[in-house]
């Protein structure tokens, strides 16, 4: 099965992908994406970890019409939401 490696790379979610791909992505693709985003964003805040992004992206994807959004747009929304939650607790 030599296609396992290339097929994984081909299905890897990227920041410029359409957000509408998120609900149709498999669990391993979502985990891979949120792990990558969490690693890079946790430098901004320890609360921006992979678990946070998994919950947030699921919520954002299910709230409304995401057809014109990219994964990057959804990640920025999650960062903004975390920032507003942090501001509320101060």
N, C-alpha and C positions, 0 to 999 in steps of 0.2 A: 504494500500500500504506500507507494511513494507520493501519493497525492495528499496525504495527511498534512504535511508541513505547508506546502503552497496553498492548500485550501484554507488553512487557518489564517494565513497572512491575507488571503483575498477577502475573508469575511471579517477581519478585524475592524471594529468601529473606529472612525477617525473624527477629529474635531470638525472637519468640513463636510461630513456626511449629513444628509437630511435627517432631522429629528424624527421623522416618521418611521425611520428604520428601527428606532429604539424598541417599540412594542413588539416588533417581529423578530428581534434578535434573540438568540439563544442565551441561556444562563451563563455559559462560559464566555461568550462575547461580552455580555454586560459586566461580568466580574473582571475580565481583562481590562475593559475600558475604565471602570471605576477605580481599579487598582492603579492604573497609569495616571488618571486625573488626581486621585487622592495623594499619590506620591508627590506630584508637582505642586499641588495646592496646599498641602499641609505645611509648607514653608511659610505661607501667609498666616495660617492659623491652624493649631492642632485639631480644631473641630472640623476642619475641611478634610476629613479622611474618606477612605473608600466606602465605609458604611454609610456615612452621611450622603455621599453622592448617589449611592444606590437608591436610598430612600427618596431623596429629592428628585432625581431624574424620573423615577417611577411616578411620583406625584405630578410633576410638571407635564410629563407625557400624557397623563390621563385627564388633566384639567380642561384642555381645550384643543383647538385645531393647531397642530404643529407643522402643517404642510409647508409653510414658508420659512420655518426655522431650521437652523443647523444644530448639530450637537454642541458646537461652541456657544450658540445662543442660550441653550438650555443650561450649560455649565455656568455661564455668566449669571443667569437668573438664580441658580443655586448659590453662587458666591454672594450675590446681592441679598438674597433671603437670609443667609447666615449672618451677614453684616448687620442687617436690620434686627435680627433676633439678639445679637450681641449688644447692640445699642439699646435695646429695650431692657436688658437686664442690668444695665449700669445705673 
